């Protein structure tokens, strides 16, 4: 199972939207997908048409001793999602105790399956990743399973400054990690200029595909749908199709090089 991890350079850059629409684009390209939500806010499943009032999810299963494999949902377009679920406050201590072993075992089990793509919606945790704590170790174990890691960035000054700070701190990406520009506004000179700047300074790390700012994306989310189903001729639908083809081609190239 190819594993793609999607996380943000900071919060609010659109990782959950990227995961749900990339899954839809891969499905449209003939690939089967399963998306795993590691965010406790449990928002990913809404983009798959799951009623947000449902509390079922792997987090709830871990805290109550149930089987997380029974918590997946399937969207009408064939995409599958494993939500985080709702963990009540009185069960949070049990959840924390079983978190490390449960999540790493779950991710390893899913990644070992044949065929399907595993897309992981990973929370932003740059500072915790530098600390010795259970959450950081879980993230490290999951990143080790990844075939592709996408760091979503917006073409704005906040993300650009964070990239420069990371470079000054000696942080760098390995050959499986890439930056994905999301929310490119062609009507904004600043947005376009920052994209050019990012492409020039991080040419080997920036994907050749950018996701444009498109009103069809939030409209599709409001209808609990993927953008390629809601408005297939939209700019964003084409962008996600290109992203899916890039992922497929990148892994095919890697297999050919082995």
C-alpha positions, -999 to 999 in steps of 0.1 A, spaced: 0 0 0 16 33 -10 16 57 20 12 95 15 14 118 45 -1 152 43 8 178 69 9 216 71 38 240 75 14 257 99 -22 253 108 -50 264 85 -32 258 52 -57 232 40 -43 197 47 -77 181 53 -90 196 20 -60 183 2 -63 148 16 -100 145 7 -96 158 -28 -64 139 -35 -82 108 -25 -110 116 -49 -86 123 -77 -67 90 -71 -101 72 -72 -110 89 -105 -76 77 -118 -85 41 -109 -67 38 -76 -84 27 -43 -78 49 -13 -82 49 25 -77 82 43 -67 82 80 -75 112 102 -50 118 130 -67 152 139 -87 151 172 -111 177 157 -125 148 135 -131 170 104 -118 148 76 -148 125 75 -172 154 68 -155 158 34 -165 121 27 -201 127 34 -201 112 69 -226 128 94 -205 148 119 -228 138 147 -215 102 144 -188 96 171 -174 64 155 -136 65 149 -103 49 156 -97 72 186 -129 62 202 -122 25 195 -87 28 212 -102 45 243 -130 20 247 -111 -12 237 -130 -18 205 -117 -29 171 -106 1 150 -110 -19 118 -147 -16 122 -147 22 122 -142 30 85 -167 46 62 -171 46 25 -182 76 4 -205 73 -26 -175 77 -50 -157 47 -34 -133 67 -12 -129 52 23 -120 71 55 -110 61 90 -121 90 112 -106 100 145 -140 99 161 -150 115 194 -131 107 226 -151 117 257 -132 135 284 -136 107 309 -119 83 284 -90 105 275 -66 89 300 -72 55 285 -68 69 250 -34 85 260 -22 53 275 -30 32 244 -21 58 219 15 49 210 10 12 206 -24 15 189 -15 42 163 18 27 152 3 -8 150 -27 6 131 -5 25 106 18 -4 101 -11 -28 95 -27 -5 70 6 2 51 13 -35 48 -20 -41 29 -17 -46 -9 -32 -23 -35 -49 6 -17 -33 40 -12 -31 52 25 -35 89 28 -27 103 63 -40 136 75 -12 145 99 -15 173 125 11 202 126 35 194 154 68 210 145 78 219 181 67 185 196 87 167 170 118 181 187 108 168 221 110 133 236 74 125 241 50 97 230 33 119 204 65 128 187 76 91 187 42 82 171 47 107 143 83 95 137 71 59 134 44 69 109 67 91 88 90 62 85 63 43 67 57 71 41 65 68 4 56 105 -1 53 133 25 36 164 14 40 196 34 12 220 24 21 256 23 2 287 13 19 313 -10 19 339 17 44 357 39 36 336 70 46 303 53 76 318 35 89 331 68 84 297 84 104 281 56 132 305 61 132 299 99 133 262 93 163 266 69 182 287 94 175 261 121 191 235 98 159 217 89 157 201 54 136 177 35 147 142 24 140 127 -10 105 116 0 94 150 13 80 178 -9 62 212 -5 28 215 -20 16 251 -27 -21 253 -19 -44 284 -24 -25 301 -53 -45 332 -61 -38 343 -97 -56 376 -90 -31 385 -63 3 399 -74 16 390 -39 5 354 -41 20 350 -76 53 367 -66 57 345 -35 50 314 -56 78 325 -80 100 331 -50 93 297 -35 99 280 -69 132 298 -72 145 291 -37 131 256 -32 130 243 -68 140 207 -59 115 205 -30 84 223 -45 60 201 -64 55 211 -101 18 211 -93 1 240 -74 -35 240 -61 -52 272 -72 -76 292 -50 -110 282 -63 -144 289 -50 -155 254 -61 -134 239 -33 -153 254 -2 -186 250 -21 -179 213 -26 -169 209 11 -202 226 21 -220 198 2 -198 172 18 -183 163 -16 -150 163 -35 -144 191 -59 -141 168 -89 -176 155 -83 -191 189 -74 -175 208 -103 -154 186 -125 -144 213 -149 -131 236 -122 -94 247 -120 -90 230 -86 -104 197 -100 -78 198 -127 -51 206 -102 -59 176 -80 -60 154 -111 -25 166 -119 -14 160 -83 -28 124 -83 -10 117 -116 22 131 -101 19 108 -71 13 78 -93 42 87 -116 66 94 -88 60 61 -71 62 43 -105 96 60 -111 108 49 -77 98 13 -83 116 14 -116 148 27 -100 149 -1 -74 
